């Protein structure tokens, strides 16, 4: 009896020291979506563990024994899940936020999904067929569809409304020039706001303002950066500096642009409360970024992550800069790192 008790005590002690399976399976806290090339079927997911400094490229394939698909277009975290929009494969992959294992693959046949946003346990995906679909985040069922503008490129939520940038890119050179406003209670389009030719990336701050990059036609209609009030649903400001990519963290918008004239990358810090540029360049040293493709900020410590597509066909890089504007490290990832999600 005593021997059995000793064995049982030893077994309990051993079991308590052994890491839990879910802890062993945690990939890391920085996910990078690598877009790949159109028709190449080489979209991939990279994951970096800031504690162990380990980088795992193509982690979706490692965890799920299959590829991610053709053209990864957006990656966001919500409700303990990681959502990846795969454009040319017409799917939304839903993964466990910590292990990267697939929970559900949501088919959106022939819709060409682009970007995803969330509000009150619903996911909203804009699609190049001119629609936005509503997906329940508990059942992963597609519940509703609303018609918006042509080739909607991006979307965000502000003041109980969905703002959808309609690029019209599929009708090149006949671009769209509007942002659709969708009331989320009724899930109906209530207005189209004229913003300029070929609106693209769009994001809301915490004060009811929505910022959108208006790309122009790349020839004689130049790019603009505009601010929309979600109170009036009207353009309230056109900013002097036009970023290639941007992100908003707290009161600061980080506006990233590559200057081809000087062959240099600049990140301006813009205060969304004062509506003023407060720092002309976040970087405090020379950086070697060739094609800025994604930007994300760690709200906990002010680190800024920037994805560099380099030449758009070979492996890209992700740089991490400290809040002091100096490089902390660089990761070599997949082709065209288009989104960086921090899951601290």
Beta strands, then each sheet from edge to edge (+ up, - down):
strand 1: 30-34
strand 2: 44-49
strand 3: 54-56
strand 4: 72-78
strand 5: 81-86
strand 6: 91-96
strand 7: 102-107
strand 8: 113-119
strand 9: 122-127
strand 10: 131-136
strand 11: 142-147
strand 12: 152-158
strand 13: 161-166
strand 14: 178-183
strand 15: 188-194
strand 16: 199-204
strand 17: 209-214
strand 18: 224-229
strand 19: 234-239
strand 20: 245-249
strand 21: 252-259
strand 22: 264-271
strand 23: 276-279
strand 24: 292-297
strand 25: 304-308
strand 26: 315-321
strand 27: 327-335
strand 28: 337-342
sheet 1: 3+ 2- 1+ 28-
sheet 2: 4+ 5- 6+ 7-
sheet 3: 8+ 9- 10+ 11-
sheet 4: 12+ 13- 14+ 15-
sheet 5: 16+ 17- 18+ 19-
sheet 6: 20+ 21- 22+ 23-
sheet 7: 24+ 25- 26+ 27-
end
